[in-house]
């Protein structure tokens, strides 16, 4: 059997192959033939390719390397309808991401190709990063750092009306309460923050067990000093926080988005920040990535920005490689995938 490890500069081909070799050794499985392809992300930004989202590389190079392979292990390869049609031997695409947005699921299902994903592979990294962004925004760390680097000692940041806010006793709202949100909540509770959660897919018993309060979105927005977004991006959640919902937040509140740029309507943000309606904004994700040169939020002192780094830890890359390798191991044993994104493929194969 032939396997293509289509890695990149984060989850490298070597990391994927090493994880697969360990899986094979642990299960006393026959070692497959492996080929490696390195895609340019994150040195080059991902983007739409051939009808799929957040992909890296070209359909042509992926199809060329994937011909004759039964399995593709990848994070960013564009597994489009064109690629699938060009690779009739393909039976499994194992994607080391929380959602296989770089795979055409309909085309894969029609062709009898199972597609798996890797839920939770970056949950710890993303949760810790969200906390870092909250603290950076509340305590004005980036602004103070930038001023000092320019030779200015901003003692006035100690003035009462300029001083930051502690997390202890502060109400923090989490919009979305999946794997990442639950870790964020545990960390916040260790800070003695009051945690509110808005998520239609979370039940009151789970919230009570975790020591958080489940409320509606409007109540959360109107009650919290800090709001952090952790929902998945769907048609239901696109522009979830728009001008009307921003207006519900207390004056001077802090908004943090480390999830997906599309959750937030960016149009009203500049005026909300300039007017003080929004006290600070911390973004790791954007409606356009990277933001354009004339991005209206660039240069505003109460904005904290980073280039989509929340999941960027070595442990995330290693964990992702192990998850996809385990799915390939199950395929080699003739077992069902653990995290199947297109369960309809079972009927096609039958």
N, C-alpha and C positions, 0 to 999 in steps of 0.2 A: 504493500500500500504506500502511496506517495502523499506526503503532507507538505503544504506550503506554509511557512512561517512568515507572514507578511507583516513585519514589525515596523518600527519607526525609531525616532531618537529618544523615546521615552520607554515604551515597551519594545525593546529591541528584538530582532530576529533571534539573536543568541539567547536572550532571556526566555523566549518562547520555546526554543529547542531544548534548552537545559531543563525547563519544567516538564516538557514532554518526556525527555529521557528519564527523569526521576520517576514520573508516573509509570512508564514502561517497566523500569527496574522493580518498582514496588509491587507491581501486579504480575511480574513474570510474564510479560506480554511480548510477542514478537516485535522487534524494533522496526518501525516503518522507515522508508526512505524519506529524507527531509530535504527541502530546498528553502533557501532564504531570500527574502526580498526586503530591502530597507526603504521605507517611504519617507518623504521629507518633513512630515510634521514632527515636532512643533517649530523647527527652524523656519518652515514656511507655513502660514496659517492654513487651517482646513477650510473647506467650503463645499458648496453643492457640486456634484459631479454626476452627470448622466441621470439625473432624476433622484439621486439620493442626497442626504444631507451630511454635513460635517465629515467629509471624506478627504483623503490625502492621496496624491498620485493620480495616474491616468487609467482609464479603462483598458487601454491598449497594453500597458506594461503589466497590469494585473492579469489580464486574460492570457498573455503570453507565458507568464510564469506559472499560471494555474492550470494550464492544459495538461491533462493526464493525471491530475491530483484528485483524490477522493475528499480530502479535507483541507480547509483553509483556516488557519489560526491567525487572527488579526485584531487590530484595534481600529484602524482608519481606512483600510483598503476599500475602494468603491466597488462593491459587489452588486453591480447593476444588472438589469435584464440582459444587456448586451454581453456582459462578462459571463453570466450564467449560461446563455445560449451558446457561447463559444467554448464552454467547458462541460461537456455532457457526462464526464466521469464524476463530477462533483456531487457529494452526498451530504457533507456537513460543513457549515461555516460557523466557527466558534469565535464570537466577538467578545473581547475583554473590556466591555463597557456596560454601563447600567441599562442601556437600550441600544439595539442594533440599528441605529438610524442611517448607517452607511450601507445597509443591505436592502435591496428591493425584496420585501417579504412576499409580495404577491408572485413575483417571478420565481422566487425560490420555491414557494409552495407548489406552483404549477409544475416545476421541474423535479419535484420530489426531494428537494434539498432542505434538510433540517437546519434551523438557525438557532443558536443558543447565545445567551448573553451572561453578564457577570454582575448580578446585583450585589451592592454593598462593597464592591472592591475598593472604593475610595471614600467610604462613609466616615471613617475616623479622620482621614486627612481633611475632608471638606468641613466636617464639624469643627475641628480645631481651628481651621482657617477662618470660619465664620466668627468664632469667638475672638480671634485676633483682630478681625476687621471691626467688630463691635467695640473692642477696647481702644483701637486706634482712633475711631471716630469720636467716642465719648471723651477721650483724654487728649485729643488733638496731636497725637504723636507725629504724623507726617508733616503737619504744618510747623511744629516746633523744630523738627529735624531740619527741614528746608531752610528755615530762618537762621538757624545756627550755622549751617553750612555756608550761608551767604554772609556770615560775619556779624549777624544781629542777635544780641542777647535779649530775648523778649521777656523781660521780667514782668511786663504787664499781663502776660498770660496767667500770672498768679492772682490778678485782680478778681474780685468776686464775680463780676459779670462776665469774665472771660474764662473762669475756671471750669474744669471738666466735671463729670458726674460719675459717681461710683456705681458699680453694678449691684452692690449689696442694697437690698430694699427697692431696687428699680424694677418696674414692670416691663418685661420683655415679651413681645408677641412673636410666635413662630407661625408663619403661614405655610402649612404643609408639615406633616408629622410622620414621615417615613423613617427609614433607617438613619438618615443624617439628622433629621429633626430631633429624633429621640436622644441621640448622643449629645447634641447641642443642649437639650433640656437638662440632661444629667449634669453637664458641666456648669450650666447656669445655676442650677440648684446648689452646687457646691460653693458658688459665689454668694449664696443667700438671696438670689434674685427671685422675684415673683414671676412665674412663667405661665403665660396664656397661650393656648393653641387653637388655631382655626384649621380644621381639616374635615371635610364631609365624610371621609372614609375612616375616621378614627371614632371609636365608641367611648362613651363616658367612663366605662369600667377601666379601659386601658389608661385613659388620662388620669383617673383617680389613683390607679396603681403606681403610676409614674410620678405622682405628686404635682401634676400640672392641672390647669383649669381649662376645660374645653368650652369654647364660646363661639359665637358667630363671627364672621369676618369683620362686619361693621363695628361690633362691640370691641373686638380686639384692636382695630385701628384707632378707635376713639379713646381707648383706655391706656395705651402703652407708650412709654417714653422711647422704647427701641422696638422696631419691627424688623425681623429678619425673614427673608423669603427662602423656602425650602421645598416648594411644590414642583412637580413635573410640568413641563410645558406641553400643553395640549390645546386643542381649539377652545376648550372650556376655560383654560387658565390664561390664554394669551391676553396681554394688557389687563391682567387681573387688577393691578394697582394703577388706576387711571387718575385723571384730574379730580373727579368727584370723590374717589376714595382717599386720595392724598389730602383733600380738604377736611376729612374726618379726623386726621391725626392732630394731637395737641401741638400747639405752636412750639417750635424748637425741637421737635422729636427727631430721632435718628432712624434712617432707613438703610438697610443692608441687603444687598442682593449678591449671593454667591452661587445661585442656582442656574437660572437661564435668563438671558437678557430680555426675551420676549414676554416674561411675566410682568414687566414694568413698562408703562407708557412713558417714554423719555421726553415727549414734547413739553409737558408742564414742569419739568424738573428745574430748568435754569431760573425761572421766575420764582418758584417755590423756595429755592436756595437763596436767591438775592434778597427776597423779602423777609427772610427769617421764618417763614411758615414752616420750612424744613430746616432744622438746625444743622444737620450734617447728612451726607450721603456717602456710603461706602459701596463701591462696585468692583466686582471681579469679572462680571459678564456684561455684555452690551447688546443693543439691538443690531448694531453693525460691528463686526470684529475684523480687524482692529478699527477703533473709532477714526473717522476722517480727520484731516488736518484742521478743518474748521469746526470741529466738534464744540458745541456751545458750552459744555461743562469744563472744557480745558482751562486751567488757570484759576478756577474758583477755589478760594482758600478752604472752604468747608466740604470739599469733596476728596475722598480717599479712593485711589484707583490702582488696580493691579491687573496684569494681562492674563486673566483666566488661569490662575495658578492654584485654585483651591485644592485640586486633587493631586498636585505635583509633589508627591513624596516617593522615595525609593520603595517604601513598603507597599504603596499602591501598585506600582509597576510589578513588583514581585508577586503580590497577591493576585493581580489580574492574570498574570501568566499561569499561575497554579490553577486558577479556576477554569481557564479554557483548556489547559492540559488535562484536567480531571474529566471534562466533557469528552475530549478525544479518547481518553482511557475507557470511558463508558461505551463509546462507539466501538472501540476495538473488542470489547467484551460482548457486544451485541445487546447492551442494555439501553434503556430509555434515557434520554438526556434529563438532567436535573432542572435546567432552566431553559425550557423550549419556548422560543418567541412565536413560532407558527405551529401550534398544535394541529391545525388542519392538515398538515403534511402527512399525518398518520393515515388519513383516509386516502390520500393520493397514492401513498406507498402500498396500501392494502389492495 
